[in-house]
């Protein structure tokens, strides 16, 4: 019996995801800190973040904040399923995944803000604290990215579907007992 394929992630969400992931990899591992590429890719990432925030209000259901915002009730239900070792089937972001996503978005904005402060605010030129905060935030984002990747693999096994592939293709297989928590 074949499973039905559902359109899940729209092109804006997928481009946002790929763009900020690519910028993070480039700026964290390859680009010279403070170099032109580092700065402009940082601005590009923050611009995509602004698009994604707006898209959360006007985009399709799976992109909307109201569909996946990590409320206490949603987080308790998901944590309970993990503790009980039950799959938590949900189209779109799981509540814990949504929480990590929101935290990553806050970090991206904060990294962009501290980078801008270092580049554009003359009163802070030469001050150490913006750089220290910028680097600490980037390291925290790296930890969340690794957590996000590990969770995507773990959840893929839990729900028996390739969740990272669904972000690339925009489609996900509907599961027989799919529920919308």
FENJO-V386537 format. One record per residue. N is the residue number from 1. RES is the residue in three letters. PSI is psi in degrees with one decimal (999 if undefined). OMEGA is omega in radians with two decimals (none if undefined). D_LAST is the distance of its C-alpha to the last C-alpha in Angstrom with 1 decimal. Layout:
n->N res->RES psi->PSI omega->OMEGA d_last->D_LAST
n->N res->RES psi->PSI omega->OMEGA d_last->D_LAST
//
This chain:
n->1 res->UNK psi->122.3 omega->-3.14 d_last->25.1
n->2 res->UNK psi->151.2 omega->3.12 d_last->23.8
n->3 res->UNK psi->150.4 omega->3.12 d_last->20.3
n->4 res->UNK psi->136.7 omega->3.09 d_last->19.5
n->5 res->UNK psi->130.9 omega->-3.12 d_last->19.4
n->6 res->UNK psi->141.3 omega->3.02 d_last->17.1
n->7 res->UNK psi->124.1 omega->-3.06 d_last->18.2
n->8 res->UNK psi->-61.1 omega->-3.05 d_last->15.7
n->9 res->UNK psi->120.5 omega->-3.13 d_last->17.7
n->10 res->UNK psi->166.1 omega->-3.09 d_last->20.4
n->11 res->UNK psi->-34.9 omega->-3.14 d_last->23.9
n->12 res->UNK psi->-45.7 omega->3.13 d_last->23.7
n->13 res->UNK psi->-42.9 omega->-3.12 d_last->20.8
n->14 res->UNK psi->-41.7 omega->3.10 d_last->22.5
n->15 res->UNK psi->-38.5 omega->3.07 d_last->25.9
n->16 res->UNK psi->-50.0 omega->-3.10 d_last->24.7
n->17 res->UNK psi->-50.4 omega->-3.12 d_last->23.3
n->18 res->UNK psi->-37.4 omega->-3.13 d_last->26.5
n->19 res->UNK psi->-51.1 omega->-3.10 d_last->28.7
n->20 res->UNK psi->-31.9 omega->3.07 d_last->27.6
n->21 res->UNK psi->-45.3 omega->3.12 d_last->27.5
n->22 res->UNK psi->-42.5 omega->3.11 d_last->31.0
n->23 res->UNK psi->-42.8 omega->-3.14 d_last->32.3
n->24 res->UNK psi->-48.5 omega->3.14 d_last->31.1
n->25 res->UNK psi->-46.6 omega->-3.12 d_last->32.8
n->26 res->UNK psi->-48.9 omega->-3.05 d_last->35.9
n->27 res->UNK psi->-32.0 omega->-3.11 d_last->36.3
n->28 res->UNK psi->-37.0 omega->-3.01 d_last->35.5
n->29 res->UNK psi->-25.6 omega->-2.96 d_last->37.5
n->30 res->UNK psi->-41.9 omega->-3.05 d_last->40.0
n->31 res->UNK psi->145.9 omega->3.10 d_last->41.0
n->32 res->UNK psi->126.7 omega->3.12 d_last->43.6
n->33 res->UNK psi->127.3 omega->3.14 d_last->42.2
n->34 res->UNK psi->-8.9 omega->3.11 d_last->43.6
n->35 res->UNK psi->165.8 omega->-3.10 d_last->44.8
n->36 res->UNK psi->-46.4 omega->-3.14 d_last->44.4
n->37 res->UNK psi->-43.0 omega->3.14 d_last->41.7
n->38 res->UNK psi->-47.3 omega->-3.10 d_last->39.7
n->39 res->UNK psi->-51.4 omega->-3.07 d_last->40.0
n->40 res->UNK psi->-36.6 omega->3.06 d_last->39.3
n->41 res->UNK psi->-32.5 omega->3.04 d_last->36.3
n->42 res->UNK psi->-44.3 omega->3.09 d_last->35.0
n->43 res->UNK psi->-40.1 omega->3.10 d_last->35.5
n->44 res->UNK psi->-43.2 omega->3.13 d_last->33.8
n->45 res->UNK psi->-43.6 omega->3.13 d_last->30.7
n->46 res->UNK psi->-35.9 omega->3.07 d_last->30.6
n->47 res->UNK psi->-43.7 omega->3.09 d_last->31.1
n->48 res->UNK psi->-37.0 omega->3.10 d_last->28.2
n->49 res->UNK psi->-42.7 omega->3.10 d_last->26.1
n->50 res->UNK psi->-42.6 omega->3.09 d_last->27.3
n->51 res->UNK psi->-44.8 omega->-3.10 d_last->26.4
n->52 res->UNK psi->-38.5 omega->3.11 d_last->22.8
n->53 res->UNK psi->-46.8 omega->3.10 d_last->22.4
n->54 res->UNK psi->-42.7 omega->-3.13 d_last->23.7
n->55 res->UNK psi->-27.4 omega->3.08 d_last->21.6
n->56 res->UNK psi->-16.2 omega->3.09 d_last->18.5
n->57 res->UNK psi->-28.5 omega->-3.03 d_last->19.7
n->58 res->UNK psi->-9.0 omega->-3.08 d_last->21.3
n->59 res->UNK psi->-176.0 omega->3.12 d_last->19.8
n->60 res->UNK psi->169.3 omega->-3.00 d_last->17.5
n->61 res->UNK psi->-48.3 omega->-3.07 d_last->13.8
n->62 res->UNK psi->-16.8 omega->3.12 d_last->12.8
n->63 res->UNK psi->-12.2 omega->-3.02 d_last->15.5
n->64 res->UNK psi->140.3 omega->3.11 d_last->14.8
n->65 res->UNK psi->-39.7 omega->-3.10 d_last->14.3
n->66 res->UNK psi->-23.9 omega->-3.12 d_last->12.3
n->67 res->UNK psi->-29.4 omega->-3.02 d_last->9.5
n->68 res->UNK psi->7.6 omega->-3.10 d_last->9.2
n->69 res->UNK psi->132.9 omega->-3.05 d_last->11.5
n->70 res->UNK psi->78.1 omega->3.11 d_last->11.2
n->71 res->UNK psi->160.4 omega->3.11 d_last->11.3
n->72 res->UNK psi->-40.8 omega->3.13 d_last->12.6
n->73 res->UNK psi->-43.6 omega->3.10 d_last->9.8
n->74 res->UNK psi->-41.5 omega->3.13 d_last->7.2
n->75 res->UNK psi->-40.7 omega->3.11 d_last->10.3
n->76 res->UNK psi->-43.9 omega->-3.13 d_last->11.2
n->77 res->UNK psi->-43.0 omega->-3.13 d_last->8.3
n->78 res->UNK psi->-45.0 omega->3.11 d_last->8.9
n->79 res->UNK psi->-40.1 omega->3.10 d_last->12.6
n->80 res->UNK psi->-40.6 omega->3.11 d_last->12.7
n->81 res->UNK psi->-40.7 omega->3.12 d_last->11.6
n->82 res->UNK psi->-42.9 omega->3.13 d_last->14.2
n->83 res->UNK psi->-40.1 omega->3.13 d_last->16.7
n->84 res->UNK psi->0.1 omega->-3.12 d_last->16.4
n->85 res->UNK psi->38.6 omega->3.06 d_last->16.6
n->86 res->UNK psi->140.2 omega->3.02 d_last->13.7
n->87 res->UNK psi->143.7 omega->3.11 d_last->12.1
n->88 res->UNK psi->89.9 omega->-3.07 d_last->8.5
n->89 res->UNK psi->125.6 omega->3.11 d_last->8.0
n->90 res->UNK psi->131.9 omega->3.02 d_last->6.3
n->91 res->UNK psi->137.0 omega->-3.14 d_last->8.8
n->92 res->UNK psi->-160.8 omega->-3.08 d_last->10.3
n->93 res->UNK psi->138.0 omega->2.95 d_last->10.5
n->94 res->UNK psi->159.8 omega->3.14 d_last->8.8
n->95 res->UNK psi->-43.8 omega->3.11 d_last->9.1
n->96 res->UNK psi->-36.2 omega->3.06 d_last->12.5
n->97 res->UNK psi->-38.9 omega->3.10 d_last->13.5
n->98 res->UNK psi->-39.3 omega->3.11 d_last->13.0
n->99 res->UNK psi->-45.8 omega->3.12 d_last->15.1
n->100 res->UNK psi->-40.0 omega->3.12 d_last->17.7
n->101 res->UNK psi->-45.5 omega->3.12 d_last->17.8
n->102 res->UNK psi->-42.6 omega->3.11 d_last->18.5
n->103 res->UNK psi->-40.3 omega->3.11 d_last->21.0
n->104 res->UNK psi->-38.7 omega->3.13 d_last->22.6
n->105 res->UNK psi->-39.9 omega->3.08 d_last->23.0
n->106 res->UNK psi->-41.4 omega->3.11 d_last->24.6
n->107 res->UNK psi->-41.4 omega->3.12 d_last->26.9
n->108 res->UNK psi->-45.1 omega->3.10 d_last->27.8
n->109 res->UNK psi->-45.0 omega->-3.10 d_last->28.8
n->110 res->UNK psi->-38.5 omega->3.08 d_last->30.7
n->111 res->UNK psi->-43.7 omega->3.09 d_last->32.5
n->112 res->UNK psi->-42.1 omega->3.14 d_last->33.5
n->113 res->UNK psi->-46.4 omega->-3.14 d_last->34.7
n->114 res->UNK psi->-34.6 omega->3.06 d_last->36.8
n->115 res->UNK psi->-43.2 omega->3.10 d_last->38.1
n->116 res->UNK psi->-42.6 omega->3.12 d_last->39.2
n->117 res->UNK psi->-41.8 omega->-3.13 d_last->40.8
n->118 res->UNK psi->-36.0 omega->-3.05 d_last->42.8
n->119 res->UNK psi->-38.5 omega->-2.89 d_last->43.9
n->120 res->UNK psi->-17.2 omega->-3.08 d_last->44.5
n->121 res->UNK psi->103.6 omega->-3.07 d_last->45.4
n->122 res->UNK psi->-35.3 omega->-3.11 d_last->49.0
n->123 res->UNK psi->-21.6 omega->-3.12 d_last->49.0
n->124 res->UNK psi->-1.7 omega->-3.09 d_last->46.7
n->125 res->UNK psi->124.8 omega->-3.14 d_last->48.6
n->126 res->UNK psi->-10.5 omega->3.10 d_last->49.6
n->127 res->UNK psi->142.4 omega->-3.10 d_last->47.4
n->128 res->UNK psi->-32.2 omega->-2.99 d_last->45.7
n->129 res->UNK psi->-37.6 omega->3.10 d_last->42.6
n->130 res->UNK psi->-39.3 omega->3.12 d_last->40.7
n->131 res->UNK psi->-43.3 omega->3.13 d_last->41.2
n->132 res->UNK psi->-43.5 omega->3.11 d_last->40.2
n->133 res->UNK psi->-43.8 omega->3.13 d_last->37.0
n->134 res->UNK psi->-48.0 omega->-3.13 d_last->36.3
n->135 res->UNK psi->-39.3 omega->3.12 d_last->36.8
n->136 res->UNK psi->-41.6 omega->3.11 d_last->34.8
n->137 res->UNK psi->-40.3 omega->3.11 d_last->31.8
n->138 res->UNK psi->-40.6 omega->3.09 d_last->32.3
n->139 res->UNK psi->-40.3 omega->3.10 d_last->32.4
n->140 res->UNK psi->-40.0 omega->3.09 d_last->29.2
n->141 res->UNK psi->-39.3 omega->3.10 d_last->27.5
n->142 res->UNK psi->-43.5 omega->3.11 d_last->29.0
n->143 res->UNK psi->-44.6 omega->3.13 d_last->27.4
n->144 res->UNK psi->-36.6 omega->3.10 d_last->23.9
n->145 res->UNK psi->-45.1 omega->3.12 d_last->24.5
n->146 res->UNK psi->-41.3 omega->3.07 d_last->25.5
n->147 res->UNK psi->-44.1 omega->3.12 d_last->22.5
n->148 res->UNK psi->-44.5 omega->-3.14 d_last->20.3
n->149 res->UNK psi->-43.6 omega->3.12 d_last->22.3
n->150 res->UNK psi->-41.2 omega->3.14 d_last->22.2
n->151 res->UNK psi->-37.9 omega->3.12 d_last->18.4
n->152 res->UNK psi->-40.5 omega->3.10 d_last->18.1
n->153 res->UNK psi->-46.5 omega->3.12 d_last->20.6
n->154 res->UNK psi->-49.4 omega->-3.13 d_last->19.0
n->155 res->UNK psi->-33.2 omega->3.09 d_last->15.5
n->156 res->UNK psi->-41.5 omega->3.09 d_last->17.5
n->157 res->UNK psi->-39.1 omega->-3.12 d_last->19.1
n->158 res->UNK psi->-47.0 omega->-3.07 d_last->16.0
n->159 res->UNK psi->1.8 omega->3.10 d_last->14.3
n->160 res->UNK psi->48.7 omega->3.08 d_last->17.8
n->161 res->UNK psi->148.4 omega->-3.10 d_last->17.7
n->162 res->UNK psi->91.2 omega->-3.08 d_last->19.8
n->163 res->UNK psi->-40.5 omega->3.07 d_last->17.5
n->164 res->UNK psi->-38.2 omega->3.10 d_last->20.6
n->165 res->UNK psi->-35.4 omega->-3.14 d_last->22.1
n->166 res->UNK psi->-29.9 omega->3.09 d_last->19.3
n->167 res->UNK psi->-30.1 omega->3.11 d_last->20.0
n->168 res->UNK psi->-41.7 omega->-3.08 d_last->23.6
n->169 res->UNK psi->-23.5 omega->-3.07 d_last->23.3
n->170 res->UNK psi->-2.6 omega->-3.08 d_last->20.4
n->171 res->UNK psi->151.9 omega->3.08 d_last->19.2
n->172 res->UNK psi->146.9 omega->3.10 d_last->16.9
n->173 res->UNK psi->135.0 omega->3.04 d_last->17.1
n->174 res->UNK psi->136.8 omega->3.13 d_last->14.5
n->175 res->UNK psi->150.8 omega->-3.07 d_last->14.0
n->176 res->UNK psi->-34.8 omega->-3.09 d_last->15.0
n->177 res->UNK psi->29.9 omega->-3.10 d_last->12.0
n->178 res->UNK psi->129.5 omega->3.07 d_last->9.5
n->179 res->UNK psi->161.7 omega->3.11 d_last->6.1
n->180 res->UNK psi->98.2 omega->-3.11 d_last->3.8
n->181 res->UNK psi->999 omega->none d_last->0.0
//
